[in-house]
Amino acid sequence: MAGIREQGNPAPSTPPPATRRGGRILFFVVFLGALGALGWWLWQQQQREQGSTREDALGARLDALSRANEQLRRDLDALRTRFTEGESLNRSVREELLGANERSRALEDAVANIADQRLTGRDAMALNEAEYVLQLAGQRLSLFNDPAAAIAAYRLADGALAAAEDPLFGSVRQTIAAEIQALEASQPLQTQATLSALASLRTQVATLPARQNPAIATAAPVDANSRFARIFGQFVRISRDDTASTVVARDSGLARSLAALDLRAAEAALFARDGETFAQSLAAARGEITAAFDVDAEAVRSALAEIDRLAAQSMAPALPELGSALRELRNLRTTRALSRDVVAPAQEPLPAQEPATEPLQDEASP
């Protein structure tokens, strides 16, 4: 068969090895070039895709920044509008505040005027009343030595000052209280109570029991040897009485009348503030009661004790000197009147000033 193959188909010629190696190298170079071109093309495509992606991202970011910038611009415009509105509102509030200050100042002036009118009205009347009553108290004490009436007048003056409701005159009330304490410490004789006691004594004297065996002056001795003396001595008895107490002791009715008259005299002396006559009248009444009535009886002892009590009291004790409260009240009223005359010109209304709003606007503006 080998012979047949050689005869029918001649075998191809085999190229040389050098030619075969050169073709392979060329093919390898061409393949590397195509592979590099393909890689370069792929890299370019990737770069283009990445660039387009970055452009899209940058565009999106730019659009977002544009939208944010627009929103910020709108917000800034809104803030400017609000700031303008707030500035106008601040100006109106400032004007209202200044107006409120002016109104409050006017109200304060009105209240001050009302207070002055009140002081010049009802309070001034109360002060006048207090001053008048204090003056009457001093005159009553100096003319009639009547501390009870002076105390009552001082209490009326204190009530008038309390009605004035002015703290400036609080020191005057303290002075009045001190003078009232001084008057009460003098323990004066109470006129009305003493008159009631004397009237009770006069009523009591009318019912006092008389002596059972009053002391009668001893009669002249009768001559027992004289028949004429014995006969006429049964009808006539002659005695000598040189004391008034004996006469009073004989007649209880006369003693009652004399004691009542002495008690009346004591009342008159009490009205006249005559301490000596008052004491003498009580002493005379006591002597008449002692001489004519039963000193062992309870009613007589009670009447004598009451007379002794009245006689022991001092009708005109050492009274304090008044007038400090009156002088202090007059000085305070004079000082207040002078201060009001001085302050009155200073209370003239000041010219209205325009509110300084421009500097505040500059401070509020950005």
NUSE-593013 format. One line per field, with one value per residue: residue number from 1; residue in three letters; chain; x, y, z of N, C-alpha, C in turn. Coordinates in steps of 0.05 Angstrom, whole numbers. Atoms other than C-alpha are relative to their C-alpha. Layout:
residues N
k c(NUM  ...)
r c(Ala  ...)
c c(A  ...)
nX c(X  ...)
nY c(Y  ...)
nZ c(Z  ...)
caX c(X  ...)
caY c(Y  ...)
caZ c(Z  ...)
cX c(X  ...)
cY c(Y  ...)
cZ c(Z  ...)
//
This chain:
residues 366
k c(1  2  3  4  5  6  7  8  9  10  11  12  13  14  15  16  17  18  19  20  21  22  23  24  25  26  27  28  29  30  31  32  33  34  35  36  37  38  39  40  41  42  43  44  45  46  47  48  49  50  51  52  53  54  55  56  57  58  59  60  61  62  63  64  65  66  67  68  69  70  71  72  73  74  75  76  77  78  79  80  81  82  83  84  85  86  87  88  89  90  91  92  93  94  95  96  97  98  99  100  101  102  103  104  105  106  107  108  109  110  111  112  113  114  115  116  117  118  119  120  121  122  123  124  125  126  127  128  129  130  131  132  133  134  135  136  137  138  139  140  141  142  143  144  145  146  147  148  149  150  151  152  153  154  155  156  157  158  159  160  161  162  163  164  165  166  167  168  169  170  171  172  173  174  175  176  177  178  179  180  181  182  183  184  185  186  187  188  189  190  191  192  193  194  195  196  197  198  199  200  201  202  203  204  205  206  207  208  209  210  211  212  213  214  215  216  217  218  219  220  221  222  223  224  225  226  227  228  229  230  231  232  233  234  235  236  237  238  239  240  241  242  243  244  245  246  247  248  249  250  251  252  253  254  255  256  257  258  259  260  261  262  263  264  265  266  267  268  269  270  271  272  273  274  275  276  277  278  279  280  281  282  283  284  285  286  287  288  289  290  291  292  293  294  295  296  297  298  299  300  301  302  303  304  305  306  307  308  309  310  311  312  313  314  315  316  317  318  319  320  321  322  323  324  325  326  327  328  329  330  331  332  333  334  335  336  337  338  339  340  341  342  343  344  345  346  347  348  349  350  351  352  353  354  355  356  357  358  359  360  361  362  363  364  365  366)
r c(Met  Ala  Gly  Ile  Arg  Glu  Gln  Gly  Asn  Pro  Ala  Pro  Ser  Thr  Pro  Pro  Pro  Ala  Thr  Arg  Arg  Gly  Gly  Arg  Ile  Leu  Phe  Phe  Val  Val  Phe  Leu  Gly  Ala  Leu  Gly  Ala  Leu  Gly  Trp  Trp  Leu  Trp  Gln  Gln  Gln  Gln  Arg  Glu  Gln  Gly  Ser  Thr  Arg  Glu  Asp  Ala  Leu  Gly  Ala  Arg  Leu  Asp  Ala  Leu  Ser  Arg  Ala  Asn  Glu  Gln  Leu  Arg  Arg  Asp  Leu  Asp  Ala  Leu  Arg  Thr  Arg  Phe  Thr  Glu  Gly  Glu  Ser  Leu  Asn  Arg  Ser  Val  Arg  Glu  Glu  Leu  Leu  Gly  Ala  Asn  Glu  Arg  Ser  Arg  Ala  Leu  Glu  Asp  Ala  Val  Ala  Asn  Ile  Ala  Asp  Gln  Arg  Leu  Thr  Gly  Arg  Asp  Ala  Met  Ala  Leu  Asn  Glu  Ala  Glu  Tyr  Val  Leu  Gln  Leu  Ala  Gly  Gln  Arg  Leu  Ser  Leu  Phe  Asn  Asp  Pro  Ala  Ala  Ala  Ile  Ala  Ala  Tyr  Arg  Leu  Ala  Asp  Gly  Ala  Leu  Ala  Ala  Ala  Glu  Asp  Pro  Leu  Phe  Gly  Ser  Val  Arg  Gln  Thr  Ile  Ala  Ala  Glu  Ile  Gln  Ala  Leu  Glu  Ala  Ser  Gln  Pro  Leu  Gln  Thr  Gln  Ala  Thr  Leu  Ser  Ala  Leu  Ala  Ser  Leu  Arg  Thr  Gln  Val  Ala  Thr  Leu  Pro  Ala  Arg  Gln  Asn  Pro  Ala  Ile  Ala  Thr  Ala  Ala  Pro  Val  Asp  Ala  Asn  Ser  Arg  Phe  Ala  Arg  Ile  Phe  Gly  Gln  Phe  Val  Arg  Ile  Ser  Arg  Asp  Asp  Thr  Ala  Ser  Thr  Val  Val  Ala  Arg  Asp  Ser  Gly  Leu  Ala  Arg  Ser  Leu  Ala  Ala  Leu  Asp  Leu  Arg  Ala  Ala  Glu  Ala  Ala  Leu  Phe  Ala  Arg  Asp  Gly  Glu  Thr  Phe  Ala  Gln  Ser  Leu  Ala  Ala  Ala  Arg  Gly  Glu  Ile  Thr  Ala  Ala  Phe  Asp  Val  Asp  Ala  Glu  Ala  Val  Arg  Ser  Ala  Leu  Ala  Glu  Ile  Asp  Arg  Leu  Ala  Ala  Gln  Ser  Met  Ala  Pro  Ala  Leu  Pro  Glu  Leu  Gly  Ser  Ala  Leu  Arg  Glu  Leu  Arg  Asn  Leu  Arg  Thr  Thr  Arg  Ala  Leu  Ser  Arg  Asp  Val  Val  Ala  Pro  Ala  Gln  Glu  Pro  Leu  Pro  Ala  Gln  Glu  Pro  Ala  Thr  Glu  Pro  Leu  Gln  Asp  Glu  Ala  Ser  Pro)
c c(A  A  A  A  A  A  A  A  A  A  A  A  A  A  A  A  A  A  A  A  A  A  A  A  A  A  A  A  A  A  A  A  A  A  A  A  A  A  A  A  A  A  A  A  A  A  A  A  A  A  A  A  A  A  A  A  A  A  A  A  A  A  A  A  A  A  A  A  A  A  A  A  A  A  A  A  A  A  A  A  A  A  A  A  A  A  A  A  A  A  A  A  A  A  A  A  A  A  A  A  A  A  A  A  A  A  A  A  A  A  A  A  A  A  A  A  A  A  A  A  A  A  A  A  A  A  A  A  A  A  A  A  A  A  A  A  A  A  A  A  A  A  A  A  A  A  A  A  A  A  A  A  A  A  A  A  A  A  A  A  A  A  A  A  A  A  A  A  A  A  A  A  A  A  A  A  A  A  A  A  A  A  A  A  A  A  A  A  A  A  A  A  A  A  A  A  A  A  A  A  A  A  A  A  A  A  A  A  A  A  A  A  A  A  A  A  A  A  A  A  A  A  A  A  A  A  A  A  A  A  A  A  A  A  A  A  A  A  A  A  A  A  A  A  A  A  A  A  A  A  A  A  A  A  A  A  A  A  A  A  A  A  A  A  A  A  A  A  A  A  A  A  A  A  A  A  A  A  A  A  A  A  A  A  A  A  A  A  A  A  A  A  A  A  A  A  A  A  A  A  A  A  A  A  A  A  A  A  A  A  A  A  A  A  A  A  A  A  A  A  A  A  A  A  A  A  A  A  A  A  A  A  A  A  A  A  A  A  A  A  A  A  A  A  A  A  A  A  A  A  A  A  A  A  A  A  A  A  A  A  A  A  A  A  A  A)
nX c(16  -18  -7  24  3  -21  6  25  -1  -27  0  -7  -27  -1  -15  -23  6  -3  24  22  -4  5  30  12  -7  17  28  0  -1  26  20  -5  9  30  9  -5  20  25  -1  1  28  17  -7  12  28  4  -5  23  23  -5  3  29  12  -8  15  27  0  -5  24  20  -8  4  28  8  -11  16  25  -5  -6  26  15  -13  7  27  0  -11  21  20  -11  0  27  6  -15  13  25  -8  -9  24  13  -17  5  27  -1  -15  17  20  -13  -4  26  8  -15  13  26  -6  -8  24  15  -14  7  28  2  -12  19  21  -11  -1  27  10  -13  11  29  7  -22  -4  21  -8  -22  11  15  -19  -13  20  6  -24  0  21  -10  -18  15  17  -17  -11  21  17  -14  17  -16  17  8  -23  -5  20  -6  -24  7  14  -20  -14  18  0  -26  1  17  -15  -15  -24  -21  -16  10  -2  -14  19  17  -16  -1  26  1  -17  13  23  -11  -7  25  11  -17  5  23  17  26  21  22  26  0  1  27  17  -5  11  29  7  -3  23  22  -5  3  28  9  -19  12  -10  -9  21  -4  -19  -13  13  -15  9  16  -10  10  24  -4  19  11  17  26  7  -14  10  26  -3  -19  16  11  -20  -28  -19  -26  -17  -12  -17  -11  20  4  22  26  4  5  28  20  -11  9  -18  -26  3  1  -26  -18  7  -10  -29  -6  6  -23  -22  5  -7  -29  -11  3  -18  -27  -10  -7  2  29  10  -9  14  28  1  -7  24  20  -8  5  29  10  -11  12  28  9  -12  -24  -3  17  -14  5  -15  -28  -4  0  -25  -22  1  -9  -29  -12  2  -18  -27  -7  -10  17  -17  -27  -19  7  -22  2  8  -6  -21  13  11  -23  -11  19  -2  -25  2  18  -14  -21  12  10  -23  -10  19  -4  -26  1  21  -11  -16  17  11  -4  -23  8  -1  -23  5  -15  -24  2  -19  -22  9  2  -27  -10  15  -5  -24)
nY c(-23  -23  -6  -12  -29  -16  -4  -15  -27  -6  -13  -29  -7  -10  -25  1  -8  -30  -14  7  -15  -28  -4  1  -26  -21  4  -7  -30  -10  7  -19  -27  0  2  -27  -19  6  -10  -30  -8  5  -20  -25  2  -2  -28  -17  5  -13  -29  -7  3  -23  -24  1  -5  -28  -15  4  -17  -29  -6  -1  -25  -23  0  -9  -29  -13  1  -19  -27  -4  -2  -26  -19  2  -12  -29  -9  2  -20  -26  0  -2  -27  -16  7  -11  -28  -5  7  -21  -23  6  -1  -28  -10  11  -15  -26  4  6  -25  -16  13  -7  -28  -1  11  -19  -21  10  2  -27  -9  14  -12  -27  2  14  2  -27  -4  16  -13  -23  9  8  -23  -14  15  -2  -27  1  17  -16  -21  12  8  -24  -17  14  22  23  19  19  -12  -3  27  5  -16  12  24  -9  -10  24  12  -17  4  27  -2  -14  20  -11  9  -22  -9  21  -9  -16  19  10  -21  -1  23  -5  -19  13  16  -18  -9  22  5  -20  10  -22  7  2  -18  12  21  -13  -10  23  9  -20  3  24  -6  -16  18  18  -15  -2  25  9  3  -20  10  6  -18  -21  -15  -26  -15  5  -22  -12  15  -11  -1  18  -13  -21  11  -13  13  27  -2  -9  17  20  -11  -16  9  -19  11  -17  15  -19  12  4  29  8  -7  18  27  1  0  15  -13  -22  12  9  -23  -12  18  -2  -26  2  16  -18  -19  15  2  -26  -2  17  -14  -23  11  -12  23  -7  0  28  16  -10  8  29  3  -9  21  23  -6  0  28  13  -10  4  27  22  7  29  12  6  -22  -24  6  -1  -28  -13  10  -13  -27  1  6  -24  -20  8  -5  -27  -13  -13  10  -13  8  -4  -23  9  -18  10  11  -22  -14  18  1  -25  -1  18  -11  -22  11  13  -21  -12  19  0  -24  1  21  -5  -8  20  21  -9  21  -4  2  28  5  21  25  5  28  6  15  27  13  7  22  24  7  17)
nZ c(0  1  27  13  -8  13  28  7  -12  -9  -27  1  -9  -28  0  -17  -28  -5  10  -18  -25  5  2  -27  -15  11  -10  -29  -2  10  -20  -22  8  0  -29  -12  10  -13  -28  0  6  -23  -21  9  -5  -29  -8  9  -18  -26  4  1  -26  -16  10  -10  -29  -4  8  -21  -23  7  -2  -29  -11  10  -15  -28  1  4  -26  -19  8  -9  -29  -7  6  -22  -24  3  -3  -28  -15  4  -16  -28  -5  -2  -24  -22  -1  -11  -29  -13  -2  -20  -27  -7  -7  -26  -20  -2  -14  -28  -13  -4  -22  -25  -7  -9  -27  -18  -4  -17  -28  -11  -5  -24  -24  -4  -7  -25  -19  -11  -20  -23  -14  -13  -23  -20  -11  -17  -24  -17  -13  -20  -22  -16  -14  -21  -23  -13  -11  -18  -13  6  16  14  26  18  11  21  24  12  15  24  19  11  19  24  14  12  23  21  14  10  -18  -9  -26  -19  -24  -16  -15  -22  -20  -13  -18  -23  -17  -12  -23  -21  -13  -15  -23  -21  -16  -9  -13  20  -8  1  -20  -26  -3  -6  -28  -18  2  -15  -29  -8  -3  -22  -26  -7  -12  -21  -26  -20  -26  -19  -23  7  -22  -6  -20  -27  -11  -26  -24  -14  -29  -13  -23  8  7  25  21  4  13  28  15  14  25  14  -4  13  6  17  23  15  24  21  3  -19  13  22  -11  -11  21  23  24  6  8  27  18  2  15  28  9  2  24  22  2  12  29  12  0  20  25  1  -3  -24  -16  -28  -8  3  -24  -24  1  -7  -28  -15  3  -16  -28  -6  0  -24  -24  -1  8  -14  15  0  21  24  19  -9  6  29  9  -9  17  26  -4  -3  26  16  -11  5  28  7  20  19  -2  18  27  19  19  26  23  18  23  16  14  21  22  15  14  23  21  13  17  23  18  13  19  23  16  14  20  20  25  12  12  25  20  18  28  10  17  20  -6  16  10  21  -9  -5  26  9  -16  7  27  3)
caX c(0  57  75  5  4  68  42  -27  -16  50  65  68  131  148  166  229  230  253  194  147  177  172  98  84  119  81  16  33  50  -14  -53  -21  -35  -108  -113  -82  -128  -187  -165  -153  -222  -253  -215  -240  -310  -304  -275  -332  -383  -350  -346  -419  -436  -395  -427  -495  -477  -447  -509  -553  -512  -513  -588  -595  -549  -590  -654  -623  -597  -666  -697  -646  -662  -736  -722  -679  -735  -784  -736  -728  -803  -810  -755  -790  -856  -820  -788  -855  -885  -827  -838  -913  -899  -848  -897  -951  -902  -884  -958  -971  -915  -947  -1015  -984  -951  -1017  -1051  -997  -1009  -1084  -1075  -1028  -1080  -1134  -1090  -1078  -1152  -1167  -1116  -1144  -1215  -1233  -1164  -1157  -1223  -1199  -1135  -1174  -1219  -1159  -1125  -1189  -1202  -1130  -1136  -1202  -1169  -1114  -1163  -1209  -1151  -1122  -1189  -1228  -1175  -1216  -1168  -1225  -1252  -1182  -1172  -1237  -1217  -1149  -1181  -1227  -1166  -1131  -1192  -1192  -1118  -1131  -1186  -1137  -1098  -1034  -970  -938  -981  -965  -916  -971  -1014  -956  -949  -1024  -1019  -962  -1001  -1063  -1020  -994  -1065  -1088  -1028  -1048  -1111  -1158  -1223  -1279  -1333  -1392  -1373  -1363  -1430  -1464  -1430  -1452  -1524  -1524  -1499  -1554  -1605  -1572  -1571  -1646  -1651  -1594  -1614  -1610  -1577  -1620  -1592  -1562  -1514  -1550  -1517  -1520  -1576  -1562  -1567  -1633  -1629  -1660  -1674  -1712  -1787  -1797  -1744  -1774  -1844  -1824  -1769  -1824  -1847  -1785  -1714  -1658  -1594  -1536  -1512  -1453  -1436  -1471  -1460  -1506  -1561  -1551  -1550  -1618  -1653  -1638  -1681  -1638  -1576  -1603  -1617  -1549  -1513  -1552  -1534  -1461  -1462  -1495  -1439  -1389  -1422  -1417  -1344  -1333  -1362  -1319  -1258  -1249  -1212  -1210  -1285  -1298  -1257  -1289  -1359  -1345  -1314  -1376  -1423  -1382  -1385  -1460  -1471  -1425  -1459  -1531  -1532  -1514  -1442  -1449  -1501  -1478  -1510  -1476  -1408  -1417  -1435  -1375  -1329  -1354  -1344  -1273  -1259  -1283  -1243  -1180  -1182  -1145  -1189  -1133  -1071  -1007  -1029  -980  -967  -1003  -992  -936  -984  -1017  -950  -925  -989  -985  -912  -925  -983  -941  -883  -929  -961  -893  -869  -931  -920  -848  -863  -923  -881  -837  -896  -909  -918  -855  -858  -872  -811  -811  -792  -722  -736  -683  -624  -664  -679  -605  -589  -643  -623  -571)
caY c(0  44  36  50  115  138  126  155  217  247  272  348  382  399  474  488  498  571  592  556  591  661  652  633  695  739  707  717  791  803  768  811  874  855  836  904  942  904  920  992  996  963  1011  1071  1045  1037  1107  1135  1099  1122  1194  1194  1166  1220  1273  1247  1247  1316  1340  1310  1343  1409  1404  1388  1447  1492  1469  1479  1547  1566  1541  1580  1642  1632  1621  1684  1723  1696  1714  1784  1790  1765  1811  1870  1850  1839  1907  1940  1901  1921  1993  1989  1953  2006  2061  2026  2018  2091  2107  2061  2096  2163  2136  2107  2173  2208  2157  2169  2244  2232  2188  2239  2293  2250  2237  2312  2326  2273  2303  2373  2347  2294  2287  2362  2363  2306  2344  2407  2368  2337  2404  2436  2380  2381  2456  2445  2391  2438  2494  2448  2423  2493  2527  2473  2423  2368  2312  2265  2313  2324  2248  2242  2299  2268  2203  2239  2273  2205  2177  2237  2227  2152  2170  2214  2152  2191  2158  2227  2240  2174  2208  2256  2196  2169  2236  2236  2166  2188  2248  2205  2158  2218  2243  2174  2167  2230  2193  2253  2254  2230  2284  2242  2183  2231  2265  2197  2178  2244  2235  2164  2190  2242  2188  2143  2198  2202  2130  2127  2102  2156  2147  2113  2155  2218  2256  2312  2366  2353  2393  2439  2404  2414  2436  2379  2425  2476  2461  2512  2479  2410  2434  2473  2424  2375  2422  2464  2440  2488  2465  2498  2476  2511  2462  2455  2379  2374  2410  2365  2303  2322  2329  2275  2311  2373  2329  2298  2366  2394  2332  2337  2411  2396  2343  2393  2442  2387  2378  2453  2452  2394  2433  2493  2448  2477  2423  2459  2472  2401  2371  2418  2401  2326  2335  2374  2320  2266  2302  2311  2238  2216  2260  2245  2172  2105  2093  2019  2009  1980  2035  2090  2055  2048  2122  2144  2098  2128  2198  2180  2151  2214  2258  2218  2229  2287  2334  2371  2328  2350  2348  2340  2398  2387  2417  2375  2338  2402  2436  2375  2371  2444  2439  2378  2412  2474  2433  2394  2457  2488  2424  2423  2495  2480  2415  2443  2483  2423  2380  2419  2372  2363  2372  2307  2277  2235  2162  2147  2087  2095  2072  2011  1996  1999  1952  1903  1905  1853)
caZ c(0  9  -61  -84  -42  -72  -141  -137  -92  -86  -15  -1  9  81  94  127  202  199  158  204  267  236  220  290  318  270  290  363  352  313  367  422  383  373  446  467  420  448  519  502  471  531  577  536  540  615  622  581  623  687  660  642  710  744  700  718  792  787  750  803  858  821  814  888  905  860  893  963  943  918  983  1023  982  995  1069  1071  1038  1090  1146  1119  1115  1186  1210  1178  1210  1277  1271  1258  1315  1361  1342  1356  1423  1441  1425  1466  1524  1522  1520  1579  1617  1602  1625  1688  1703  1692  1739  1792  1787  1792  1853  1884  1871  1901  1962  1969  1962  2014  2061  2049  2058  2109  2138  2146  2183  2228  2243  2258  2305  2340  2349  2376  2425  2450  2462  2499  2542  2564  2580  2618  2661  2674  2688  2725  2747  2714  2693  2676  2623  2597  2590  2552  2506  2494  2474  2426  2395  2388  2353  2305  2288  2277  2228  2189  2168  2159  2186  2194  2256  2290  2337  2359  2379  2420  2455  2469  2499  2544  2569  2581  2624  2662  2676  2697  2743  2781  2806  2807  2846  2801  2802  2781  2826  2885  2873  2871  2937  2970  2945  2973  3040  3043  3031  3082  3136  3133  3158  3209  3278  3333  3400  3453  3511  3484  3528  3561  3601  3675  3710  3768  3836  3873  3945  3985  4045  4004  4002  3946  3904  3915  3894  3832  3813  3793  3738  3719  3710  3693  3659  3622  3553  3521  3464  3397  3397  3457  3419  3360  3404  3434  3366  3314  3263  3269  3263  3200  3169  3188  3161  3096  3091  3103  3049  3002  3018  3002  2934  2921  2941  2894  2836  2854  2864  2934  2971  3038  3041  3017  3074  3126  3103  3107  3176  3201  3173  3207  3274  3270  3252  3308  3359  3341  3317  3344  3324  3340  3286  3220  3178  3219  3213  3138  3130  3172  3131  3066  3093  3114  3045  3010  3057  3045  2970  2940  2902  2867  2861  2826  2754  2695  2647  2582  2513  2483  2437  2415  2399  2361  2320  2301  2283  2238  2203  2191  2164  2118  2091  2077  2042  1998  1978  1959  1921  1883  1831  1819  1797  1733  1672  1630  1554  1517  1482  1419  1430  1406  1362  1307  1349  1370  1297  1280  1336  1313  1240  1215)
cX c(17  9  -22  -2  21  -6  -24  2  28  -1  9  28  -1  16  24  -7  3  -24  -23  3  -6  -30  -13  6  -17  -28  -2  0  -26  -21  3  -10  -30  -10  4  -20  -28  0  -1  -28  -18  6  -13  -30  -7  4  -23  -24  4  -3  -29  -14  7  -14  -29  -2  5  -24  -22  7  -3  -29  -10  10  -16  -27  4  5  -26  -17  11  -7  -29  -2  11  -20  -21  11  2  -28  -8  14  -13  -26  7  9  -23  -15  15  -5  -28  -1  14  -17  -22  11  5  -27  -10  16  -12  -27  5  9  -24  -17  13  -6  -28  -3  12  -19  -23  8  1  -28  -12  12  -12  -29  -5  22  6  -21  6  22  -9  -15  20  14  -19  -5  24  1  -21  9  18  -14  -17  17  11  -22  -16  14  -15  16  -18  -10  23  7  -19  6  24  -7  -16  20  16  -17  -1  25  0  -17  14  16  25  23  17  -8  0  15  -18  -18  16  3  -26  -3  17  -13  -25  10  8  -24  -12  17  -4  -24  -18  -26  -21  -25  -26  -2  -3  -28  -20  4  -13  -31  -9  3  -23  -25  3  -3  -29  -11  19  -14  12  10  -23  1  21  11  -12  16  -12  -15  12  -11  -23  5  -21  -14  -20  -27  -9  13  -11  -27  2  19  -15  -10  22  27  18  27  15  14  16  10  -22  -5  -22  -27  -6  -7  -29  -20  13  -10  17  27  -2  1  28  20  -6  10  30  8  -6  23  25  -3  6  30  13  -3  20  29  14  6  -3  -29  -12  7  -14  -29  -3  6  -24  -22  7  -5  -29  -11  11  -14  -29  -9  17  24  5  -17  16  -3  17  30  6  0  25  24  0  9  31  14  0  19  29  9  9  -16  17  28  19  -4  24  -6  -6  8  21  -13  -11  22  11  -19  1  25  0  -18  13  22  -12  -11  23  12  -17  3  26  -1  -19  12  16  -16  -13  5  23  -9  4  24  -7  15  23  0  21  24  -7  -3  27  11  -13  7  26  23)
cY c(24  7  12  29  16  3  17  29  6  16  29  4  12  25  -3  10  30  15  -5  16  30  6  -1  26  22  -2  9  30  12  -5  19  28  2  -1  27  20  -5  10  30  10  -5  21  27  -1  3  28  17  -5  13  31  8  -4  23  25  0  6  29  17  -2  17  30  7  2  26  24  1  10  30  16  -1  19  29  6  4  27  22  0  12  30  11  -1  21  27  2  2  28  19  -6  11  30  7  -6  22  26  -5  1  29  13  -10  14  28  -2  -6  25  18  -11  6  29  2  -11  19  24  -8  -2  28  11  -13  12  28  -1  -13  -1  27  6  -16  14  25  -8  -8  24  16  -14  0  27  1  -15  16  22  -11  -7  25  17  -14  -23  -26  -20  -20  10  2  -27  -7  15  -11  -25  6  10  -24  -14  16  -4  -28  0  14  -19  11  -8  23  8  -23  8  17  -19  -12  20  2  -23  4  20  -11  -17  18  10  -23  -7  20  -7  23  -10  1  16  -15  -22  12  11  -22  -10  20  -2  -25  4  17  -17  -19  14  1  -25  -10  -2  21  -14  -6  18  21  14  27  13  -4  24  10  -15  15  -1  -17  12  21  -12  12  -13  -28  2  8  -16  -23  9  14  -12  18  -13  19  -17  20  -11  -5  -30  -10  5  -20  -28  -2  -4  -14  12  23  -10  -10  23  13  -18  1  27  0  -17  16  20  -14  -3  27  5  -17  13  23  -8  14  -22  5  -1  -28  -16  10  -9  -30  -4  8  -21  -24  5  -1  -28  -15  8  -8  -29  -21  -10  -30  -13  -3  22  25  -5  2  28  14  -10  13  29  1  -6  24  21  -7  4  28  11  12  -9  15  -10  5  25  -11  20  -10  -11  22  15  -18  -2  25  2  -18  11  24  -10  -12  21  14  -19  -2  25  0  -21  6  11  -21  -22  9  -21  7  -3  -29  -3  -23  -25  -4  -29  -6  -15  -29  -16  -8  -23  -26  -9  -16  17)
cZ c(0  -28  -15  7  -14  -29  -6  9  9  26  -2  11  27  1  19  28  5  -8  19  27  -4  -2  28  16  -10  10  29  4  -8  22  25  -6  1  29  14  -10  13  29  2  -6  23  23  -7  5  30  10  -8  18  28  -2  -1  27  19  -8  10  30  6  -8  22  25  -6  1  29  13  -9  15  29  1  -4  25  21  -7  8  31  9  -5  22  26  -1  4  30  17  -4  16  30  8  3  26  25  2  12  30  16  4  21  28  9  7  27  22  4  15  29  15  5  23  27  8  9  28  20  5  18  29  12  6  25  25  5  6  27  20  13  22  25  16  14  26  23  14  19  26  19  14  22  25  18  15  22  25  14  14  23  15  -3  -17  -15  -27  -19  -12  -22  -25  -15  -16  -25  -21  -12  -20  -26  -16  -12  -25  -23  -17  -13  19  11  29  21  26  18  17  23  22  15  20  25  19  13  24  23  15  16  25  23  18  10  12  -22  8  1  21  28  5  6  29  20  0  16  30  10  3  24  27  9  15  22  27  20  25  19  25  -7  24  3  22  28  12  26  24  14  31  14  24  -7  -10  -26  -24  -6  -15  -29  -17  -14  -27  -16  7  -16  -3  -18  -21  -17  -26  -20  -4  18  -12  -22  11  11  -22  -24  -26  -9  -10  -29  -20  -2  -16  -30  -12  -4  -25  -26  -4  -11  -30  -14  -1  -21  -28  -3  3  24  20  30  10  -2  25  25  0  7  30  18  -2  17  30  8  1  25  25  3  -4  14  -16  0  -22  -26  -21  6  -6  -30  -11  8  -17  -28  2  3  -26  -18  10  -5  -28  -4  -22  -22  3  -19  -28  -19  -18  -28  -22  -19  -26  -18  -16  -22  -24  -17  -16  -25  -22  -14  -19  -25  -19  -15  -21  -25  -17  -16  -23  -23  -26  -14  -14  -25  -22  -18  -29  -10  -19  -19  8  -18  -10  -21  10  6  -26  -11  14  -9  -28  -3  -11)
//
